[in-house]
Amino acid sequence: LTKRISEQPKAPLPAVVLEPVEDAAVVPSKPSRQEEEAVVATSPASSKTKKADPSDPHAEPCTTMSPEEARLEAATLKAKKHGGGLKLFSGNGNMGLSLEIAKLLGVNLGRATVSSFADGEINVMIHENVRGKDVYIIQPTCPPVNNNLMELLLMVSCLNRASARRVTVVIPYYGYARQDRKMTARVPISAADCARLLESMGVDRVIAVDLHCGQIQGFFGPRVPVDNLEGGIVGIDHFGGKDLHNPVIVSPDAGGVYRAKKFKEGLAYKYGWEDVGIAMIIKQRARAGTVDQMDLVGDVKDCDCIIVDDMIDTAGTLCKAADVLVAKGARRVFAFASHGLLSGPGNERIANSKLEECVILNTIPSTPQRSANEKLVELSVGPLLAQTIFNIHAKRSISALFK
């Protein structure tokens, strides 16, 4: 049977002739209602005119946010920005400066208790998790020096015991810095001893502003790098906007000539003041805090003088230097110092001195008496410290801030 079927002849298929159709328009088929709704919901161009159905799983999310959603989105981006573990804490040394730095960095100060017990002992307690975080402590060791120093030491110890990844101390004013060498027999080198205390507590890095002597950086070991920031860069912007006649930068002692030279170079680089002179005052001290004699090296006649120093304590040296400059024919006398201690009669001496203006930084907290002094101008070092903390945390250069 199979053989018979295979031997039968197959009937040929009828040929179909395809004739060309001229001027025929291609009419697309009309999409169904479901397809049309899908196109409208998923098309980016259509979403501008018609809001997508939130119940449709294929629809793109709406790009228009309400104010509350925008606020949450900004908070999320800020949290992601600082999600690398940056924590900022402060002692009681200069809370105003700490809050300013935190605001500039866009973070909140860490929650901590730094107080004293009834018997005067320091009480430190951290109220948030710091495990694996990079912690920065802002605490100047200004008066009361010993209390602020002990707060700083105990905060460093507390954070290390809480398993912080790295502890960096920001010391706008480094106390005991003037005792940096043995001037007589049987005296301590207190600046080195404070460095040893901080290092033994487990500090990983130190940021300071205008150390009294640059060699203090060597009092810390090689495993604790020290960044000595130049506060003069803040004063350069202030004096650069003044109309000064024949400006001369004056160093109040031989050790501050390098600082005065850097101040002059900053004015020349940023404002093109190429004709700035340098003078120096040689002082002889009868005892600590008392100057016996002053001699001027340089010409200040008919010049506007700027006395540049690292700190003003009782202002005795500064006011006497202003008297010497005026006696030598100076036109106007200004002063700039990074740290305004103004101990004892310092504020009153400046108010009654021949200084035209005395400019200091807020490395030490201000007082109502300072605010009432019309000759005293306080500039903020917060932006410089905030940028330094950011650069260190982001592993960027710090020297680039001073170029």
Secondary structure, DSSP 8 states (H G I E B T S, - for coil): -HHHHHHS-------------TT---------HHHHHHHHHH-HHHHTTS---TT-TTS-------HHHHHHHHHHHHHHHTTTTEEEEE-SS-HHHHHHHHHHHT--B--EEEEE-TTS-EEEEE-S--TT-EEEEE----SSHHHHHHHHHHHHHHHHHTT-SEEEEEESS-TTTT--S-SSSS---HHHHHHHHHHHHT--EEEEES-SSGGGGGGS-TTS-EEEE-THHHHHHHHHTS--SSEEEEESSGGGHHHHHHHHHHHHHHH--TT-EEEEEEEEEEETTEEEEEEEES--TT-EEEEEEEEESSSHHHHHHHHHHHHTT-SEEEEEEEEE---TTHHHHHHTSS-SEEEEEBTS---HHHHH-TTEEEE--HHHHHHHHHHHHTT--SGGGG-
